[in-house]
Amino acid sequence: MKKITRRDTLFYITLASLAAGLPAGCKTDNKEMPKEGQEGMHDNSDGFKGLSEEDKLLLQEKFFTDHERETVRVLANRIIPADDKSGNAEEAGCVQFIEFMMLDFPEEYEVQTKMRGGLAWLNAECMKRFNADFATSTEAQQTQILDDLAYPDTAKPELSHGVEFFNLFRDFTASGFWSSKMGIEDLQYIGNMPNAWDGPPQAWLEKLGVGDLG
């Protein structure tokens, strides 16, 4: 039987969330994606330890252009900004996670096309409204367009492509963040812990007429 890796787990969690149209905030194991050089990735002293050769090669490839990657970075940070508990999406490694998943997703799901087309749509919409792409728009301008996309039930029909893209992107960002070391620490998730049990309270034993079971 094939061993299920963290990559497989994240793939199927993300795939399921995309099919259901729900955010994919997930809690998985505490392993991290390896460093790409020394910048921007999760803090992982193990480096490439535990990864398959296939994954190591995949992490050296690029999916996004430089301009697309900058849009991804800015958009991910708007979705998960830094707060008093943890850093932002970029600091958690979400940009690299999203690029990794784009390279790894089977082409038949057309996720790559939706992602690349969505980034192009977002920048074109920003140019039309503000004469600037998304990354160089002001924070207020970014908020304006994201507010138009973030709520499918009230979004205008002509923005349907943008709404679909934003939900796709938000799912990937959430998957990357909540499966990172930073995201797990933010949740204060410690896994299953053994609990001590001293038996039923004596008052209840007496009420039930069974006396002291000790």
Buried (B, 14 or more C-beta within 10 A) or exposed (E): EEEEBBBEBBBEBBBEBBEEEEBBBBEBEBBBBBBBEEEBBBEBEEEBEEBEEEBEEBBEEEBBEEEBBBBBBBBBBBBBEEEEEBBBBBBBBBBBBBBBBBBBBEEEEEBBEBBBBBBBBBBEBBEEEBEBBBBBBEEEBBEBBBEBBBEEEEBEEEBEBBBBBBBBBBBBBBBBBBBBBBBBBBEEEEEEEEEEEEEEEEEEBEEEEEEEEE
